[in-house]
Amino acid sequence: MTAPADKRSLRGRNGIIFALVAVAWLAIDIATKADFNSYQLGQVIAGPFLGLFQFRLVHNTGAAWGMFGDSTFALGVMSLVVCTVLAVYLLAIARRANVAEVVGIALVFAGGLGNALDRFTLGYVVDFIDTTFIEFPTFNVADIGVTCGFVLFFLGMLWASRAEGKAPAATAASGASAKPGEGE
């Protein structure tokens, strides 16, 4: 059984990691969007780079691939709801979440908040990373955070579930027995 002090230290560690990652990612997102939004809409700002991507300013009032076009406000509200659910979830599992899960949640939170801020303040999301080797929606730093954050979160959950699955077998193999209340 984990001692209360250990739970508090894990919760504190996870809170610090979450705050640092979320604030840093949100700051990078806001700064890049402000810079790219100073160019003319549709303008190729730089690139293409290695035939893979270029920087081109796009204002997006919907979601990827033109879905939910002109649904900026509703998508902004949905982003805030998801961010709230993630924050509550992290608080509920903070004592046992691993670093990958915390960083993943922080990236999704920051990305969702960054795009929601655009939707509410500008009426559109500022996108500027445009792939040139495939037909793919133009995206931004917030979108990278959301995508990579979900992947990292699920990998962290997978890693944690595999670690939990191996722990009892290792204990049994060593001949040690768990005391009542341990492992909760």
C-alpha positions as CSV (number, residue, x, y, z in Angstrom):
1,M,0.0,0.0,0.0
2,T,1.3,3.4,-0.9
3,A,1.7,5.7,2.1
4,P,-0.3,8.9,2.2
5,A,2.9,11.0,1.9
6,D,3.8,9.0,-1.3
7,K,0.4,9.7,-2.7
8,R,0.8,13.4,-2.0
9,S,4.2,13.5,-3.5
10,L,3.0,11.8,-6.7
11,R,0.0,14.1,-6.9
12,G,2.3,17.1,-6.4
13,R,4.8,15.8,-9.0
14,N,2.0,15.2,-11.5
15,G,0.5,18.6,-10.9
16,I,3.9,20.3,-11.5
17,I,4.5,18.2,-14.7
18,F,1.0,19.0,-15.9
19,A,1.2,22.7,-15.3
20,L,4.7,23.1,-16.8
21,V,3.9,21.1,-20.0
22,A,0.4,22.7,-20.4
23,V,1.7,26.3,-19.9
24,A,4.7,25.8,-22.2
25,W,2.7,24.2,-25.0
26,L,0.0,26.8,-24.8
27,A,2.6,29.6,-24.9
28,I,4.2,28.1,-28.0
29,D,0.8,27.7,-29.6
30,I,-0.2,31.3,-28.9
31,A,3.1,32.7,-30.0
32,T,3.2,30.8,-33.3
33,K,-0.4,31.6,-34.1
34,A,0.2,35.3,-33.4
35,D,3.2,35.3,-35.7
36,F,1.6,33.5,-38.6
37,N,-1.7,35.3,-38.3
38,S,0.2,38.5,-39.1
39,Y,0.6,37.3,-42.7
40,Q,-1.9,37.5,-45.5
41,L,-4.5,34.7,-45.6
42,G,-3.6,31.9,-47.9
43,Q,0.0,33.2,-48.3
44,V,2.8,30.7,-48.4
45,I,5.1,32.0,-45.7
46,A,8.0,29.5,-46.1
47,G,8.7,26.3,-47.8
48,P,8.2,23.7,-49.0
49,F,10.7,22.0,-46.8
50,L,12.1,18.7,-48.2
51,G,8.9,18.4,-50.2
52,L,7.0,17.5,-46.9
53,F,5.4,20.7,-45.6
54,Q,5.2,24.4,-46.0
55,F,3.9,27.3,-43.8
56,R,0.7,28.7,-45.2
57,L,-1.9,30.8,-43.3
58,V,-5.4,29.3,-43.1
59,H,-8.4,30.4,-41.0
60,N,-10.4,27.4,-40.0
61,T,-14.0,27.9,-38.8
62,G,-14.7,24.1,-38.6
63,A,-12.7,21.0,-37.8
64,A,-10.3,18.9,-39.9
65,W,-11.2,18.0,-43.5
66,G,-13.9,20.8,-43.5
67,M,-16.1,18.9,-41.0
68,F,-18.5,21.1,-39.0
69,G,-17.8,24.1,-41.1
70,D,-18.7,27.4,-39.5
71,S,-19.3,25.7,-36.1
72,T,-16.6,27.7,-34.4
73,F,-18.6,28.5,-31.2
74,A,-19.9,24.9,-30.7
75,L,-16.4,23.5,-31.3
76,G,-14.9,25.9,-28.9
77,V,-17.5,24.9,-26.2
78,M,-16.7,21.2,-27.0
79,S,-13.0,21.9,-26.5
80,L,-13.6,23.5,-23.1
81,V,-15.7,20.6,-22.0
82,V,-13.0,18.1,-23.1
83,C,-10.4,20.2,-21.2
84,T,-12.5,20.2,-18.1
85,V,-13.1,16.5,-18.2
86,L,-9.4,15.9,-18.7
87,A,-8.5,18.1,-15.7
88,V,-11.0,16.4,-13.5
89,Y,-9.8,13.0,-14.7
90,L,-6.2,13.9,-14.0
91,L,-7.2,15.0,-10.5
92,A,-9.1,11.7,-9.9
93,I,-6.1,9.5,-11.1
94,A,-3.2,11.9,-10.2
95,R,-1.9,9.6,-7.4
96,R,-1.3,6.7,-9.8
97,A,-0.9,8.4,-13.2
98,N,2.5,7.9,-14.8
99,V,4.5,10.6,-16.4
100,A,3.5,9.7,-20.0
101,E,-0.2,9.9,-19.0
102,V,0.3,13.3,-17.3
103,V,2.2,14.7,-20.2
104,G,-0.3,13.4,-22.7
105,I,-3.2,14.9,-20.8
106,A,-1.3,18.2,-20.5
107,L,-0.7,18.3,-24.3
108,V,-4.3,17.6,-25.1
109,F,-5.5,20.2,-22.5
110,A,-3.1,22.9,-23.9
111,G,-4.0,22.1,-27.5
112,G,-7.7,22.1,-26.8
113,L,-7.5,25.4,-24.8
114,G,-5.3,27.0,-27.5
115,N,-7.8,26.3,-30.3
116,A,-10.8,27.3,-28.0
117,L,-9.1,30.6,-27.3
118,D,-8.8,31.2,-31.1
119,R,-12.4,30.3,-31.7
120,F,-13.7,32.6,-29.0
121,T,-11.4,35.6,-29.6
122,L,-10.9,35.4,-33.4
123,G,-13.9,33.4,-34.6
124,Y,-11.6,30.9,-36.3
125,V,-8.5,28.8,-35.6
126,V,-5.2,29.9,-37.0
127,D,-3.6,27.0,-38.9
128,F,-0.3,27.2,-40.8
129,I,1.4,23.9,-41.2
130,D,0.5,22.6,-44.6
131,T,1.6,19.2,-45.8
132,T,2.8,19.1,-49.4
133,F,3.3,15.4,-49.9
134,I,-0.2,14.2,-49.1
135,E,-3.7,15.8,-49.1
136,F,-4.1,16.6,-45.4
137,P,-5.7,19.4,-43.4
138,T,-3.6,22.4,-42.5
139,F,-2.9,22.3,-38.8
140,N,-1.1,24.1,-35.9
141,V,0.9,23.5,-32.7
142,A,-2.3,23.0,-30.7
143,D,-3.3,20.2,-33.1
144,I,0.1,18.5,-32.7
145,G,-0.4,18.7,-28.9
146,V,-3.8,17.1,-29.1
147,T,-2.7,14.3,-31.5
148,C,0.6,13.5,-29.8
149,G,-1.0,13.9,-26.3
150,F,-3.7,11.3,-27.0
151,V,-1.1,8.9,-28.3
152,L,1.2,9.5,-25.4
153,F,-1.7,9.1,-22.9
154,F,-2.8,5.8,-24.3
155,L,0.7,4.5,-24.5
156,G,1.1,5.5,-20.8
157,M,-2.1,3.7,-19.9
158,L,-0.9,0.6,-21.9
159,W,2.5,0.7,-20.2
160,A,0.8,1.1,-16.7
161,S,-1.6,-1.8,-17.4
162,R,1.2,-4.1,-18.6
163,A,3.3,-3.1,-15.5
164,E,0.3,-3.9,-13.2
165,G,-0.2,-7.2,-15.0
166,K,3.5,-8.2,-14.4
167,A,3.7,-7.1,-10.8
168,P,1.6,-10.0,-9.3
169,A,3.4,-12.6,-11.3
170,A,6.8,-11.2,-10.2
171,T,5.6,-11.2,-6.5
172,A,4.3,-14.8,-6.8
173,A,7.4,-16.0,-8.5
174,S,9.6,-14.6,-5.7
175,G,7.5,-16.5,-3.2
176,A,6.5,-13.3,-1.4
177,S,2.8,-12.8,-0.6
178,A,1.0,-9.5,-0.6
179,K,-0.4,-8.3,2.7
180,P,-4.1,-7.4,2.8
181,G,-4.7,-3.9,1.5
182,E,-1.5,-3.8,-0.5
183,G,-1.7,-2.9,-4.2
184,E,-4.8,-0.9,-3.8
